[in-house]
Amino acid sequence: MEDVFDYIVIGGGSGGVASANRAAMHGARVLLVEKARMGGTCVNVGCVPKKIMWTAAHLNHCYHELSFYGFENLSSPKFNWSTLKKNRDEYITRLNKLYFENLENNKVNVLQGNAKFIDKNTIIVDQKKYVGKKILIAVGGRPLTPNIPGASYGINSNDFFELEKQPKKIGIVGSGYIAIEFAGLLNGLGSDISLFIRSKKILKNFDELISEQIKKFLLDSGVKIIENSNIKEITSSGDSKVIKTEQAKFQFDEVIFAIGRTPNTDTIDIETTGIKLPNSGIVNVDKFQETEIKDIFALGDIVGKYELTPVAIAAGRRLSDRLFGEKKDAHLKYENIPTVLFSHPTAGTIGLTEKQAIQKYGAENIRVFESSFNPMFYAFSNNKITSFIKLIVKAVDDIVIGLHIVGDASDEILQGFAVAINMGAKKSDFDLTIAIHPTIAEEIVTLKNFRIGQINHKDNNE
């Protein structure tokens, strides 16, 4: 006999778990199915282990500033990759356990296995059928591997976290945020990094300020950027991997691909529900996360909107509040989503880029306030890291429509300003706010001079 649930959630990542827990708290009978480790990409092979690695590189950076502040007799530190990996993996295992405990406390039924659809209401796991009155698909995505000869000699971003030893010389292929974060943290931990990009530009979806300044920081820190690189083949020679482009050959201890991700929607026989997928594998949903098939919902990386853990969590909780709670219009608004690039230094962004603002309102209708400065942290340093701020404002009503920050602490600074911008803050509200001195964030409320919006034309062909 088939087991019937009010809500079946396929996928135990952050979004699926959040939605399952919230639905159960509303009294729904919930089944969550996950085929791998609980917590999905973020906990196991994404933001959590990445931030731990970033912190290690950041601590190394801070160490090199100690002598300027009067610390003497500093012995040269030796980084132990194995110790960091062991401690990181143990931390993640604790998080996996915590996810299970929270689901158990909320009386969510959990199955470890690979769910597949039989029809729009029924899934099968280990040859047993389960019926859901409502079903959520939250299966996340996986890294892409390029279709080139010898691609199997490289590793992807998931594999990176399994490395038992630190590669000393690494080729990273990609220009998006994962590639840039890996390049920064590995360089900060002492590896020799070469970054292969297909044009001259990195971080194409970010504001020009972030794209240009992060590229400059990478180059200044010793990362080699191979532009316009059309990789033809990867070969292996002993313990070395060789990247062959049209122009040259490059030898490395390891090659990491960070060229994008693809949805896992091809693993669950989704076509049996009647849902039609484009070639991208993205599931189309309305503002309530509902697919074209009634009572089947989707969220997270598979819907093609902001592949961020907090976005999936927020969408999942709002969905369960609407389906099983009292909030009949609850849904996530995919606007003014703040996000941070854990580069070295970090970069934070919310709202429209300057290019987007111009396209939406016209160059003459926006004002751009900018600042660059050296934080006091580098008062004595011979290796100052400049911070940059860009604030984009609508001229007609003074409302802030974009904020972009590059520099130390931008990851922490952005959160508070994101609240203000989501509340419709005006530039005059920023001006009336007393600055906290001396801080980096005070620059955002003391911006005075502005210019009219303009498009940077030098990268139009990239």
C-alpha positions in Angstrom: 0.0 0.0 0.0 1.3 3.5 -0.9 2.3 5.8 1.9 0.5 9.2 1.6 2.0 12.5 2.7 0.8 16.1 2.8 4.2 17.2 1.5 7.1 15.4 -0.2 10.4 17.2 -0.5 12.9 15.8 -2.9 16.3 17.1 -1.9 17.9 17.7 1.5 19.8 20.8 0.7 19.2 24.0 2.6 16.1 25.0 0.7 14.5 21.6 0.9 15.2 21.1 4.6 14.0 24.6 5.5 10.7 24.0 3.6 10.2 20.6 5.1 10.9 21.8 8.7 8.5 24.8 8.3 5.7 22.6 6.8 6.0 20.1 9.6 5.9 23.0 12.2 2.6 23.9 10.6 1.3 20.4 11.2 1.8 18.8 7.8 2.9 15.2 7.4 6.2 15.6 5.6 8.6 13.2 3.8 12.0 14.4 2.8 14.2 12.3 0.5 17.9 12.9 0.1 20.4 10.6 -1.7 23.6 12.0 -0.4 24.8 14.0 2.7 22.3 16.2 4.3 22.7 19.9 3.8 23.3 19.8 0.0 25.9 21.8 -1.8 26.3 24.7 0.7 27.1 22.6 3.7 29.2 19.9 2.1 30.9 21.3 -1.0 30.0 25.0 -1.1 29.7 28.0 1.1 30.6 26.4 4.4 33.8 24.6 3.6 34.7 27.5 1.2 34.4 30.1 3.9 36.6 28.0 6.2 39.3 27.9 3.5 38.9 31.6 2.9 39.3 32.3 6.6 42.6 30.3 6.6 43.9 32.4 3.8 42.7 35.6 5.5 44.5 34.7 8.7 47.7 34.3 6.7 47.1 37.7 5.2 46.7 39.2 8.7 49.8 37.5 10.0 51.9 39.5 7.5 50.6 42.7 9.0 51.6 41.9 12.5 55.1 43.3 12.4 53.8 46.8 11.4 51.9 46.8 14.7 55.0 46.2 16.8 54.9 42.4 17.1 58.4 41.0 17.2 60.2 37.7 17.1 57.6 36.2 14.8 58.5 32.7 13.7 57.5 31.8 10.2 54.2 30.0 10.3 53.8 26.7 8.4 50.4 25.9 7.0 49.2 22.3 7.3 46.6 21.4 4.7 45.8 18.1 6.3 45.0 19.6 9.7 42.7 22.2 8.2 40.9 19.5 6.1 40.5 17.2 9.1 39.0 20.0 11.2 36.8 21.3 8.4 35.5 17.8 7.6 34.7 17.2 11.3 32.8 20.5 11.5 30.7 19.6 8.4 29.9 16.1 9.8 28.6 17.9 12.9 26.4 20.1 10.7 25.1 17.0 8.8 24.1 15.5 12.1 22.5 18.7 13.2 20.3 18.8 10.1 19.1 15.3 10.9 18.4 16.2 14.5 16.3 19.3 13.6 14.3 17.3 11.1 13.7 14.6 13.7 12.7 17.2 16.3 10.1 18.5 13.9 8.8 15.0 13.1 9.8 15.1 9.5 10.1 11.6 7.9 13.5 11.3 6.3 14.6 8.7 3.7 18.1 8.2 2.4 17.8 7.2 -1.3 17.3 8.3 -4.9 13.7 9.5 -5.5 12.2 9.2 -9.0 8.8 10.3 -10.2 6.3 7.7 -11.4 3.6 10.3 -12.0 2.8 13.8 -10.8 1.7 12.7 -7.4 4.0 9.6 -6.8 7.7 9.0 -6.3 9.5 5.7 -5.8 12.5 5.2 -3.5 14.2 1.8 -3.2 11.2 0.2 -5.0 8.6 1.6 -2.5 6.0 4.2 -3.6 5.1 7.4 -1.8 2.3 9.7 -2.7 2.4 13.4 -2.1 -0.6 15.7 -2.1 2.0 18.4 -2.8 5.6 17.8 -3.9 8.6 20.1 -3.8 11.6 19.6 -6.1 14.8 20.9 -4.5 17.5 18.7 -6.0 20.1 21.4 -6.5 22.9 21.3 -9.1 26.3 19.9 -9.9 29.5 21.4 -11.4 29.9 21.3 -15.2 32.9 19.7 -16.9 34.1 21.0 -20.2 33.6 18.9 -23.3 37.3 18.7 -24.3 39.8 15.9 -24.7 41.3 14.9 -21.4 38.8 16.7 -19.2 38.9 13.7 -16.8 42.4 14.7 -15.7 40.9 17.8 -14.1 38.7 18.1 -11.0 35.6 20.2 -10.3 34.7 22.3 -7.3 33.2 19.3 -5.5 36.3 17.3 -5.9 38.4 20.2 -4.6 37.2 19.6 -1.1 38.4 16.0 -1.2 42.0 16.9 -1.9 44.2 15.4 0.8 47.3 17.5 -0.1 47.7 21.0 -1.2 48.7 21.3 -4.8 51.5 23.8 -5.2 50.9 24.8 -8.8 47.2 25.0 -9.9 45.4 25.9 -13.1 41.9 27.1 -12.5 39.5 27.3 -15.5 36.7 29.8 -15.2 35.9 33.5 -14.7 32.8 33.3 -12.4 32.6 33.7 -8.6 33.7 30.1 -7.8 36.8 30.3 -9.9 37.7 33.7 -8.5 37.1 32.6 -4.9 39.2 29.5 -5.4 42.0 31.5 -7.0 42.1 34.0 -4.1 42.0 31.5 -1.2 44.5 29.1 -2.8 46.9 31.9 -3.7 46.5 33.2 -0.1 47.5 29.8 1.2 50.7 29.8 -0.9 49.8 27.9 -4.1 51.0 29.2 -7.5 47.8 30.0 -9.4 47.1 30.5 -13.1 43.5 31.5 -14.0 42.3 30.7 -17.5 39.5 32.9 -18.8 37.8 33.0 -22.2 37.9 36.7 -22.7 39.5 39.6 -20.8 36.8 40.0 -18.2 36.0 38.2 -15.0 32.8 38.3 -13.0 30.6 39.4 -15.9 27.4 39.5 -14.0 28.8 41.9 -11.4 29.2 45.7 -11.6 32.2 46.9 -13.5 33.7 48.2 -10.2 33.8 44.7 -8.8 34.9 43.0 -12.0 37.8 45.4 -12.6 39.1 45.8 -9.1 39.0 42.1 -8.2 40.9 41.4 -11.4 43.5 44.0 -10.4 43.8 42.5 -6.9 44.3 39.1 -8.3 47.1 40.3 -10.5 48.7 42.3 -7.8 48.7 39.3 -5.5 50.6 37.2 -8.0 47.8 35.3 -9.7 48.5 34.8 -13.4 45.5 35.4 -15.6 45.6 33.8 -19.1 43.1 35.8 -21.1 41.3 34.8 -24.3 42.3 31.2 -23.5 40.7 28.6 -25.7 41.6 25.3 -24.0 42.0 22.5 -26.6 43.1 19.6 -24.4 44.2 18.4 -21.0 46.9 15.8 -20.9 48.7 14.0 -18.0 52.4 13.4 -17.7 53.4 11.5 -14.5 52.0 13.6 -11.6 51.5 16.6 -13.7 48.5 17.9 -15.7 49.1 19.9 -18.9 46.7 22.5 -20.3 47.0 23.0 -24.0 45.7 26.2 -25.5 46.0 27.5 -29.1 49.0 29.5 -28.0 50.9 27.5 -25.4 51.2 24.6 -23.0 51.0 25.0 -19.2 52.0 22.4 -16.6 50.3 22.0 -13.2 50.0 19.8 -10.2 46.2 20.1 -10.5 43.6 21.5 -12.8 40.3 22.8 -11.4 37.3 23.4 -13.5 34.9 26.1 -12.3 32.9 26.9 -15.5 29.4 26.8 -14.1 26.8 24.4 -12.8 23.8 22.5 -14.2 20.5 21.4 -12.4 20.1 17.8 -11.2 16.6 17.7 -12.7 17.8 14.9 -15.1 18.1 12.5 -12.2 14.5 12.2 -11.0 12.5 11.2 -14.1 10.8 14.6 -14.0 9.2 14.2 -17.4 6.7 11.7 -16.0 5.0 14.6 -14.2 4.3 16.5 -17.4 6.8 19.2 -16.6 8.7 20.2 -19.8 12.3 21.2 -19.3 14.4 23.3 -21.6 17.9 22.1 -22.6 19.3 24.0 -19.6 17.4 21.7 -17.2 15.9 24.8 -15.4 12.4 24.4 -14.0 10.2 27.3 -14.8 8.1 28.5 -11.8 5.7 31.3 -11.0 6.2 33.8 -8.2 4.8 31.2 -5.8 7.4 28.6 -6.8 4.7 26.5 -8.6 5.6 24.7 -11.8 3.3 24.3 -14.8 1.9 21.2 -13.0 -0.5 22.0 -10.1 0.8 21.1 -6.7 4.4 20.5 -7.9 6.8 23.2 -6.8 10.5 23.9 -7.3 13.1 26.1 -5.7 16.9 26.6 -5.3 19.5 26.2 -7.9 17.1 24.5 -10.4 14.9 27.5 -11.0 17.7 29.7 -12.4 17.2 32.7 -10.0 20.1 33.6 -7.6 21.8 30.3 -6.8 22.3 31.3 -3.2 21.6 29.3 0.0 19.7 32.1 1.8 17.5 32.6 -1.2 16.6 28.9 -1.3 15.9 28.9 2.5 13.7 32.0 2.2 11.8 30.7 -0.8 11.3 27.3 1.0 10.0 28.8 4.2 7.6 31.2 2.4 6.3 28.4 0.3 5.5 26.3 3.4 3.9 29.2 5.2 1.6 29.7 2.2 0.8 26.0 1.7 0.3 25.0 5.3 0.2 28.2 7.4 -1.8 31.3 7.5 0.2 33.4 5.0 -1.8 32.8 1.8 0.2 35.3 -0.3 3.7 34.5 1.1 6.3 34.3 -1.6 9.9 35.4 -2.1 10.5 38.6 -4.1 13.6 38.1 -6.2 14.7 41.7 -6.0 17.4 43.5 -4.1 19.1 40.2 -3.2 22.4 40.9 -1.4 25.3 38.7 -2.2 29.0 38.5 -1.4 32.0 37.3 -3.3 34.5 35.7 -0.9 37.5 36.9 -2.9 40.6 38.5 -1.4 39.5 41.1 -0.5 35.8 40.4 -0.4 33.2 42.2 -2.5 29.5 42.8 -1.8 26.7 43.8 -4.0 22.9 44.5 -3.9 20.5 46.0 -6.4 21.3 47.1 -9.9 24.7 47.4 -11.5 25.4 50.7 -13.2 24.8 49.1 -16.6 21.5 47.7 -15.5 20.4 51.0 -14.0 21.2 52.8 -17.3 19.3 50.2 -19.3 16.3 50.6 -16.9 16.2 54.3 -16.3 18.6 56.0 -18.8 22.0 57.3 -18.0 20.8 60.9 -17.4 18.4 59.7 -14.8 20.9 58.1 -12.4 23.5 59.5 -10.1 26.6 57.5 -9.2 28.5 58.2 -6.0 32.0 56.7 -5.7 34.8 56.5 -3.2 38.2 54.8 -2.9 40.4 54.9 0.2 42.9 52.9 2.3 41.4 51.5 5.5 43.1 52.3 8.7 44.1 48.6 9.1 46.8 49.4 6.6 48.0 52.6 8.3 51.6 51.2 8.6 51.6 48.6 5.9 53.7 48.6 2.7 51.0 46.5 1.1 47.9 48.6 1.3 44.6 47.1 0.0 42.3 49.9 -1.2 38.6 49.7 -0.6 36.0 50.9 -3.2 32.4 51.9 -2.9 29.8 52.7 -5.6 26.3 53.9 -4.7 23.7 54.2 -7.5 20.8 56.5 -7.0 17.7 57.4 -9.0 17.8 61.1 -9.7 14.0 61.7 -9.7 13.3 60.4 -6.2 16.7 60.0 -4.6 16.1 56.2 -3.9 19.2 54.0 -3.7 19.0 51.3 -6.3 22.4 49.8 -6.1 25.4 49.4 -3.8 28.7 47.7 -4.7 31.6 47.4 -2.3 35.1 46.0 -2.8 37.4 45.7 0.2 37.9 44.4 3.7 34.7 43.7 5.7 32.5 44.3 2.7 30.8 40.9 3.4 29.8 42.1 6.9 29.0 45.7 6.0 26.6 44.9 3.2 24.0 43.1 5.4 22.8 46.2 7.3 22.7 48.4 4.2 20.7 45.7 2.4 18.0 46.1 5.0 17.9 49.9 4.4 17.8 49.5 0.6 15.0 46.9 0.8 13.1 49.4 2.9 13.4 52.0 0.1 16.1 54.1 1.6 17.0 57.4 -0.1 20.5 58.9 -0.4 19.3 61.6 1.9 18.6 58.9 4.6 22.2 57.8 4.2 23.4 61.5 4.5 21.4 62.0 7.7 22.9 58.9 9.3 25.8 59.6 11.7 29.0 57.9 10.6 30.7 55.5 12.9 34.4 56.6 13.0 36.9 55.3 12.2 35.4 52.5 10.1 35.2 51.4 6.5 31.4 51.5 6.5 31.3 55.2 7.3 32.3 56.0 3.8 28.9 54.8 2.6 27.1 57.5 4.6 29.6 60.3 3.8 29.5 60.2 -0.1 29.2 63.7 -1.5 30.2 64.0 -5.2 28.4 62.2 -8.0 28.5 61.7 -11.7 25.9 60.8 -14.3 25.7 57.2 -15.2 27.9 56.0 -18.0 28.6 52.6 -19.7 32.2 51.4 -19.8 32.6 50.7 -23.6 36.1 49.1 -23.5 34.7 45.5 -22.8 31.7 45.6 -25.1 33.2 42.8 -27.3 33.9 40.5 -24.4 
